[in-house]
């Protein structure tokens, strides 16, 4: 049997049920829970977490 190893950067563990999900999916393949945070974006300049409704970064005022 051939064992296929997935790159650890592709692995996401569901916070809701603990299921391990591969292939950069947005929702858990077991329970359907959201795996990615769609309510925030990170500034490309300083890395600060901002609400998706912000037009500029809260920290450095970079245009998002």
C-alpha positions in Angstrom: 0.0 0.0 0.0 1.3 3.5 -0.9 0.9 6.1 1.8 0.2 9.6 0.6 1.3 12.4 2.9 -0.5 15.7 2.7 1.4 19.0 3.2 0.6 20.2 6.8 -0.3 23.6 5.4 -3.3 22.1 3.6 -4.6 20.5 6.9 -7.4 22.3 8.8 -8.9 21.0 12.0 -12.6 21.9 12.6 -13.1 23.9 15.8 -16.6 22.5 16.0 -16.2 18.8 15.7 -12.4 18.2 15.5 -12.5 16.6 12.1 -9.3 16.9 10.0 -10.0 18.5 6.6 -7.6 18.7 3.6 -7.5 20.5 0.3 -8.0 24.0 1.6 -11.8 23.7 1.9 -13.9 26.5 3.5 -16.3 24.3 5.4 -15.8 21.1 7.4 -16.4 18.0 5.3 -18.0 16.2 8.3 -20.2 18.7 10.2 -20.3 21.6 7.7 -18.8 24.1 10.2 -17.0 27.2 8.8 -13.2 26.6 8.8 -12.2 30.0 7.6 -12.9 33.4 9.2 -14.9 35.4 6.6 -15.6 38.2 9.0 -12.0 39.7 9.1 -9.2 40.5 6.7 -5.5 41.0 7.5 -3.7 44.1 6.3 -1.0 43.3 3.7 1.3 46.0 5.1 1.2 45.6 8.9 -0.7 42.3 9.3 -3.4 43.8 11.6 -6.8 42.0 11.8 -9.6 44.3 10.4 -13.3 43.9 9.9 -14.3 43.1 6.3 -16.3 46.4 6.3 -13.2 48.5 6.9 -11.9 50.5 4.0 -8.6 51.2 5.7 -6.5 49.4 8.3 -7.2 50.3 11.9 -3.5 50.2 12.7 -1.6 51.7 9.7 -4.4 53.3 7.7 -3.4 51.3 4.6 -6.2 50.9 2.0 -7.6 47.4 2.3 
